[in-house]
Amino acid sequence: MITVEVRLYATLRKYQPEAELGEGVAFDLAEGTTVGEVVDRELGIPPREVKVIFVNGVSRKSDHLLADGDRVAIFPPVGGG
């Protein structure tokens, strides 16, 4: 098992209602779990709602394998002008 911390930002925070503003939620996962599996299975976020994923401050694709102690930040598309 591995433990990762996940933080959701902006409109994605609704998928982690138990998290206080600025705090992450720890997940215990099987080794070999990808970022995409966390987004889909653990959080239930539709892929179209995710724009950028950072693991330990580095932008990663959904097939990136997570390791024990990783910190994951997930951001939605941002509009504006």
N, C-alpha and C positions, 0 to 999 in steps of 0.2 A: 504494500500500500504506500501511496504517496499522499502528501498534504500540500494543497496549493491554496493561495489566497486570491479571490476574485473580487474585483471592483467594477461596478457598472456605472456609467456616466450618462448624464442628461436624461433623455426619454427612456433609456434602458433600465433606469433605477426601479421602475415598476415591477421588474422581474426578480427583484431582491428586496421586497418590502421590509424584511427583518433587519436590514443593514441601516445603521445610522448614517447620516450625511458624512461623507469622507472616510467611511470605514468599509473594509472588505469583509467577505464571508469565507471561512475556511471550508474546503471540501476535501474529504478523504476519498481518493480515487485509486483504481487499479493501475499498476504500472502499465505503460503502453497507451494510456489515455491521451487523446489529442485535444487540442484547443476546440476544434469543431464539435467533438463529442460533449464537451462541457457546455458549450453554447446550446446545443440541441437537446441532449438528454438531461443534463443536470438543471439547466435554466429554462428550457423551453422557448428560447428566443428564435423566431423565424430568421433564416439567413439574410433575407432582404433588409432586416433592421440593423444589421451589423456592418459597419464600414471599415473600422480599424481595430486590430487586436495587437496589444503590446504584451510581451512576456519579458519580465525583468527589464523593461524600458526599451526593448527592441521590437520593431514591427514584425509580426509573424503571420503566416498563412494558417488556415484552419487545420491543415494536416500536421502541424508542428506537434511533436511529442512533448508532453509535460514531464518535469522532473520534480522530485521532492523539494519543497521550499520555494517553488516558482511563485512569482506575483504576476497575476494576469489583470490587465485593464482592457475593458471593452467599450468602444465608442460607437454611437450611431452616426448615420450620415447627418451632416449639418447644413442647414439652409441659411440663407441670408443674402445680404447684398450691400 
